[in-house]
Amino acid sequence: MIGQVKIKDVKSQDSKSQDDERQVPEIGAPTPANSAVTGGSPGDHRRRVHGGNIREAMERYGLSPGLGPGLGAVNIHDPGILDFSANINPLGLSRRVEAAIIENLPGITRYPDPECVELRRAIAEHLDISPANIIAGNGAVELVYLITKAARPRLAVVPCPTFSEYALAVESEGGAVKSVYLQPGRGFSIDVEEISSTLPGADILFICNPNNPTGNLWPREALLYIAGEAARTGTLVVVDEAFIDFIDDEKQGTVVGEVPRRKNLIVLRSMTKAFAMPGLRLGYAVCPSEMVQRLASLRDPWSVNSLAQVAGIEALRDRDYIMQTKELIRRERSFLYDGLASLPGVEAYRPEANFILARLVGSTTASATTAAAFTTATSTTTAAAPSAADLAGGLGRRGILIRDASSFDGLDETYFRVAVRTRPENERLLEALRDYLLTWM
């Protein structure tokens, strides 16, 4: 049970007074077996692992230049491998964005606008929100850390499994994290009462919607209920909508329009995923104007480069690209989910975003092969199902990257995540998965 805690003002930079001292729950204490809420010391169950690290994958799986099996020459910028480990728009960079970047290349001889005025205006028009409520960042992750620095949380609530940087950001400021473990038997759905019960004493609550890595979308009404409860406990609510552009009807999930009416709500957006430009690093936050000013005062100058600003403006104008993305993801998400669900020994969770969480289940009779290398053997043995790490290694050596999801707090070694890509790429993934799993049958 979380003790009563006096909440500090997230806008205040005054030193803590005696009145501000509070009883933080003991971290690492035993938790009742029927409880899904646990505490942990900084770093417990968490390490920085993300998808899309091509260089690391090339080294790990022997895909150094010229060494990829059947792949020809490989390099980090054009590796010739299929990357399902990063949840990036498979359409690639918009041609309009690419043209705008090329046209504005001469501008890199000048400093970028530190306030991102034109970009913020474009975002404001896109969302029908005042520019005063918008701050741009060097990717949404920069804003996660800036918000945490501004809030100075002693205690944060984080539903798990989810994006690891929330907890890491809190711990970097010396705060403790209370994890609320979402249950796979319930499809990792959110329990608003359970979340609300953890809010007294918490300074900040992070929610990813759609959630990464589970892929499910939490109802807008549920998030607004939680935000209302959080207002009563003085808890700041940060909703990360990095993948909201990939859902069928954005209005069903987003709470961005509520920000001007709520003092304790911040919404994060990423332009990395939906617009396929992770190398440029661009994201933004929609928050109360006072928080915009606070975050701007903490941010490094010129954190958003000039090409990222140009790309962001043009991306939001490319409505055809946005609609094509939604249509592609809707079609291929269904195809890939059905394909995964039909594989022997695989349980897939129905997604709403552009990626799918699945797990390897049961045990099988292995009659043919060393799975890691897809090579023929002669013995017949009974073997446990492979781990996600085994699967990632076997596919990786064949030039297909997936995300071993065991690094997510709340998931075990059987879980893996794959991004939704184009039909030929999805077919190649399913074929490779089928071949691999047959080695365990």
Steps between C-alpha positions, in 0.01 A plus 500: 500500500632843410522738792351847497739744336499874475541596135740774407413763239653381171558861398689594813877515514511602866699277727300244687358618831427290804135494392605343171651194665299188470503128556598328180406130500782261568632387167566133446278391791307176450175540308191284558477221245160618378619854438605624158665809649863478603791723579861472395833659569654716227609280215315185610377309193592793278773559249516712190409269213327625186430371152649641183867480602633388162867526589460280807294246306758481224772427753294254705374293208810511284351739247810714466550648151515222246438223756121481505388154377352553156470872559798635311672812629355634823546843652338682787312749282378250238535166675289288268330337798138502613458692823185399687656608830421872456144624465556733205264583214577244225419756230830668576564870483235710328621626163377845590703492820806373315469781244462759776813372675704516180370848420592627845844339529674837451328615817724285719759778476276700736372429850151351522214691660537412871126550560387303193234763429397383152501135602286572805255691282474203265441263792243738648310510171517121470358449850283813527696598813667830589876516427537621859418143608767336282870439546717311251783271600786289371269201486227427753759340729669835561164630619450201732823595676420873501156438651654279766762762577227764533275284717781368724289198597578309814249235397372412153235250394569307180272227359717214372604367259566827324768725353802478731611863480225621735643306792857578402422872485342494846792307644746743341345770718525284812132403505342164570269313263185312591424247229142389433523173311243456226375143474548298178191296585300820464673604180714751691192720536505789744308483827402858580420426863830324555693785339301758696573322827874556449472876448496629861861592573610483135639807328475375144327228299625388159260330258591390148196491269502295284726314735844383397563202488149357550343693213164551668311830507354612830162674469501878507233499770720286725793738463284803576362328810854430619603859424208620711601278791859617459392864524359424844827344617723766343651252254630608161379270220720453193333316211746391232316483168806412292303239303160670485543581128483129418157425649190493283319788670730733688208673673415179685826502690656845514457734795703781344196728474454483877835657583385866498226410751715299741797629697637154575504348150783479246482317167814387317518441126779359284569579136761225486262209454211616284720704265796259483775740598657369823842624393383862512362473858178698531213492745281743688297540815161662545474636851377793709671823389673538837659159454609592147693792644647283773616232257646760265708640785648156568567398142836532328501781239448396136402145593284468186713541188388700198444199273284331762287813526457519122422128481240526776318787331487326163403164651189646660399652168526170311144378557521237226798336672313498832194333345713247308673412826173431681370286213822298475524438874132405529534241222840358592438497874207265445700283260800471729292437811307220329826352374663507843191359672498206258859398574550196724626592843427872465243707687446848355329793671257692284651843430373851431836652408767420239662214692393169648599334827515122498640221711632151455289247687514136604759234431547297186681194371807610314585275209717667262746781555704736696259786503753776533662422169215326312730204429392136474556255784407137545394457861147522636457651846238668710585867547344797666374773273777736391546831674447832326877547512545169315245611244657844457841340451379244249321760291773759546759276342271485198477877478164546672489702821225466759478637852569262786251652744634337815674826595161662564415503869208259538579270207698177511737330257219367278379837370600665175376799302488560125420813303239505225668545163408451132334182369815349342698574817228362728480186287876452526483537878218248533683252278818534707306462824326189369830346392656577836213360703498180296847431636339458843223264388 
